[in-house]
Amino acid sequence: MDYFKNRVKNKIKKYQEQKLDEILFKIQFHGSSKTELEQKMKQLDHDDTKIAKDILYHSQMVDIWIGNEKKLRKQMDENN
């Protein structure tokens, strides 16, 4: 029984690590996209509403994925 239990735990741990990598990639992607758009906005003479909306979107996505990262890390701590 312990073999089965350990095998399931290892599969869960591997899955959670994979999901954590995906989450960290998404945080990095949205963060860098936001930074790039902010720099582009500074270079423009006028305000561009589309760029402003995109900046807001990427900012919201960073917040969402950071929340997801915290939840997953908490689950990972509970499983150990």
C-alpha positions as CSV (number, residue, x, y, z in Angstrom):
1,M,0.0,0.0,0.0
2,D,2.9,2.4,0.8
3,Y,4.3,1.9,-2.7
4,F,1.0,3.0,-4.3
5,K,0.7,5.9,-1.9
6,N,4.2,7.1,-2.6
7,R,3.7,6.7,-6.3
8,V,0.6,8.8,-6.3
9,K,2.3,11.5,-4.1
10,N,5.2,11.6,-6.6
11,K,2.9,12.0,-9.5
12,I,1.0,14.8,-7.7
13,K,4.3,16.5,-6.9
14,K,5.5,16.3,-10.4
15,Y,2.2,17.7,-11.8
16,Q,2.3,20.5,-9.3
17,E,5.9,21.4,-10.2
18,Q,4.9,21.4,-13.9
19,K,2.0,23.7,-13.1
20,L,4.3,26.0,-11.1
21,D,6.7,26.3,-14.0
22,E,3.7,27.2,-16.3
23,I,2.5,29.8,-13.8
24,L,6.0,31.4,-13.4
25,F,6.3,31.6,-17.2
26,K,2.9,33.3,-17.5
27,I,3.9,35.8,-14.7
28,Q,7.1,36.6,-16.5
29,F,5.4,36.9,-19.9
30,H,2.7,39.2,-18.7
31,G,5.1,41.3,-16.6
32,S,7.5,41.8,-19.5
33,S,4.6,42.5,-21.9
34,K,3.3,45.2,-19.5
35,T,6.8,46.7,-19.1
36,E,7.3,46.8,-22.9
37,L,3.9,48.5,-23.5
38,E,4.6,51.0,-20.7
39,Q,7.9,52.0,-22.4
40,K,6.1,52.2,-25.8
41,M,3.5,54.5,-24.2
42,K,6.2,56.8,-22.8
43,Q,7.6,57.2,-26.3
44,L,4.3,58.3,-27.8
45,D,3.3,62.0,-27.8
46,H,-0.3,61.2,-27.1
47,D,-2.2,58.7,-25.0
48,D,-3.2,55.5,-26.8
49,T,-6.3,53.9,-25.3
50,K,-5.6,50.5,-26.8
51,I,-2.1,50.4,-25.3
52,A,-3.5,51.6,-22.0
53,K,-6.1,48.8,-22.1
54,D,-3.4,46.2,-22.9
55,I,-1.3,47.5,-20.0
56,L,-4.2,47.1,-17.7
57,Y,-4.9,43.6,-19.0
58,H,-1.4,42.4,-18.5
59,S,-1.3,44.0,-15.0
60,Q,-4.5,42.1,-14.1
61,M,-3.1,38.9,-15.5
62,V,0.1,39.3,-13.4
63,D,-2.1,39.7,-10.3
64,I,-4.2,36.7,-11.1
65,W,-1.2,34.4,-11.8
66,I,0.6,35.6,-8.6
67,G,-2.5,34.6,-6.7
68,N,-2.5,31.2,-8.5
69,E,1.2,30.8,-7.6
70,K,0.5,31.5,-3.9
71,K,-2.4,28.9,-3.9
72,L,-0.3,26.3,-5.6
73,R,2.7,26.8,-3.3
74,K,0.3,26.5,-0.3
75,Q,-1.0,23.2,-1.7
76,M,2.5,22.0,-2.3
77,D,3.5,22.8,1.3
78,E,0.4,21.0,2.6
79,N,1.3,17.9,0.6
80,N,4.8,17.7,2.0
